[in-house]
Amino acid sequence: MTKIKIFAVSLFSFWTLALAAKDYKASMFGVKSDGTTLNTRSIQKAVDFINENGGGRLVFYVGRYLTGSIQLKSNVTIQLEEGAVLVGVTSIYDYIGINGKKALFIADNQINIGITGKGVIEGQGAAILDNINTQIQKGYIKETLDQASPMLIYMNDCSNIIIEQVNIQNACGKVQSYNKCKDINIHKIIIKSTAVTNSDGMLISGCDGLKLKDSFFDTSGAELTSDNTSKNISIINCITPKGKKIQAKQ
């Protein structure tokens, strides 16, 4: 079977699973949309429950949902409906990571995972960066600024990933990064991350199969950075504010 057929079969399998999966309202798990309640534990509880019960979508409706790091699990999709804003908390101590990489959404060795919908992921990057600098100056954090700064999405050794339609904005550094992942499908997303310097839109390393399509990147750093360990990269109809076509920077 050719690589193209394998990629198509993987994508078909993902969508078949998605169509068969259940929808769960975030509010069912005690998640609050008031913009002030810290929802990290409630959202994680929901993700874990869906993962343990056959998979499905965790659906967020109109409102602002404050949270720290969420670990994505196999067969779970975060669905942000239009008007839903998932907001990263400004306290650096509410972020966790893997391989030394912190992020709002993290995933390690998972399959069939996604973030979809017309909602917003708001990173509050400038405020988080101020918080990190304060903690470093006081000696509470021994990491460098780059090590301490959380991305918005970090996935390691995952496969069958879909990021679709979401608006992703205001990271305090890198917006998203994929390491050793397979079959990454990113469609119709909007990235706006210019509040801090050197905010890269996407980094990929050691990945096999990236399809980036119909997306808009407005960043203060590189739009897309790859290395010579990644392969099967397809970028179609993706532009910057100046109309420049996005290409992978080696």
N, C-alpha and C positions, 0 to 999 in steps of 0.2 A: 504494500500500500504506500502511495506517495506521501510526502510530508504534507502536501495540500489537503489530501483526503483525510489524513489523520487529524489535522487541524479542524477540518469541517466536521468530522465525526465528534470530536471533543466538544465543539461549540454546540452542535445539535444535542448532545447528551446533556449539556448544561441547561439549555433552554427547556428540554423535556422535563428535567428535574424541577426547574423553576415553575413551569406551568402546573405541575402536579402538587407543588408544595402549598402549605397553608399560609394565610396571612394572620399575623398577631398584632393587635394594636399595642403600641408602647405603653399606653395608659393602663392596660390590663396588669402591668407589672409594677405599678406605682410610680411610673415615670411622670414627672411634672413638667409642664410647658410654660412655667412662669418666668424663666430666665434667671432665677436666683437660687433655686434648689439645686444642689449638686446631685446629679443623677447617675454617677458612675456605677455604683453598686447595683442599682435597679436595672440599668441597661445591660450590665454584664450578666445579671441573673437571667434576664430575658434571652440574651444570646445563648447562654448555656442551656436553658430549657429547650429552646428551639432545636439546637444541635442534638440534644439527647432524645428528641421526640420526632425524628424523621426529617427535620429541616423545614425551611419556610422563610417568610419575609417578616422582619420586624418593622412595622409601619409607623412612621411619625407624621402626624398631621400638623396643621397650622400652630405655630408657637415657637418659643425659644427654649432650647433644651441645653442646660449647662452640664458639662461632663469633663472628666479626665480621661485617661487612656482606656480604650475598649479593645479587648482581644477578640478578633473575629474568629469564628469556628466554622468547620466544614458544613456545607449545605445551608448556610445562613446568609441572607441578603438584607442589608440595611436599606429600607425604602424611605426616602425623604420626599414626601409629597410637597407640591408647590405651597410655599408659605411656611414650611418647616425649616427652622434654622438650628443646626446643632453647633453649639458654641463651646470652644475649648476654654477651660478654666485657666485663669492667669497664674495660679500657684504652680510652680515647677514640681512641687512634691506630689502632685496628683498625676504625674506621668511616669509610665514604666516603659521598659524597652527590651529588646533582644539584640544580642551581638553588639551591645553598646549603642544601639540606635533607639532613641525614644520617639514615640509618635502618639498622636491622638487615636488613630486606628492602627493596630498592629496585628500581624498574623504570622504564624510560624508553622510550616509543614501542614497546611490545610488545603482542602480542595473544594471547588464549587462555592466560591465566596464572592460577594458583590456589594457595591454601594450604588444605588440607582435612584432615579426620581428627579424632579425639578426643584428640589430644595437646595439649601445652602449649608456648606461646612465653613464655619467662621473660626479662624485660628487665633484671633486677637494677638497677632504676632508682636506688634510693637510693645504692648503691655507686658507680655511674657518676657520679652527680651530685657525690658527694664527690671523686671523682677529677678531674672537670672543675674544680671550685672550687680544688683544690690546684694544678692546672696553671696556672690563671688567676692565682692569687696569686703564683706563682713567675715569671710573665711568659712562660711557654712558649706560651700560647694567647692570641691577640689578639682572638678572637671574643668576643661576648657569651655569657652563659650560655645564652640561648635558642638562639643560632646553633650553639653547640657541642653541644647536647644532642640525641642521636639519637632519632628516633621508632622504633617497632617496624616499621611498614609505611609506605612512601611510594611512590606511583605517579604518574607524570606522563605524560600523553598516551598512555594505554594503553586497550585495549578488550577486552571479553569477559573480565571478571575474576570469579573466584568465591573467596570466603572462607567456609568452611563448617565448622561444628562445633568449631572449635579454641577452646581456652582461651588468652586473651591477657592477660598480667598484668605489672604492675610496670614500666611505662615510666618513664623519667626526665623525661618531659614529655608531649608529645602521643603518643597511642597509635598512631593511623593517620591518614593524610592522602591525599586523591586530588585531583589537579589536572588539569583538562582531559581527564578520562577518560570513556569511554562504556560503558554496559551493565555496571554494577557489581552483582553479586549477592552479598549477604552474608546467610547463613542460620544460625541456631542457634549463634551464637557467644556466648561468655561473656567479658566484659572485666572485670577487677578491677585497678584501678590507683589506689591511694589512699596509697601509701607516701610520695609527694612531693606538694607542693601544685600546684594548677592543671594537673592531668593530664587533658586533654580526651580523650574517647573517640574522636571522629572529626571530621575537617574535610573539607569538600568545596568545591571552587571551580572554576567553569567546567565542571562535569560535566553529562552528558546521560544520564539513566537510572540511578537508584540504586534497587535493591529491597532493603530491609533488613527482615528478617522473623525472628520467633521468637527474639529475642536479649535478652541481659541485660547491662546496663552498670552497673558500680559504679565511679565515678571521682571524683576530688577536684575536677575541673573540669567543664566543660559536657559533656553526653553526646554531642551532635551539633551542630556548627556549620556552617552553610551561608551562602552569600551570594546576592545576587540575580542572579548569572551562571549558577547551576545550575538545571536544570529536570528534569521527569519524575522526581520523588522520591516513592517509595512506602515508607511505614513501617508495618509491620503487626505487632501483638502483640510490641512491644519495651518492656521495663520497666526500672525502677531498683529498688534494694533496698526502697524504700518503696512500691513498686507503682505509681509514677507512670509514665504512658505517655511514651515518648520522642518528642519532636518536634524538628524542626530549629530551632535558635536562629539567627535572622538577625543 
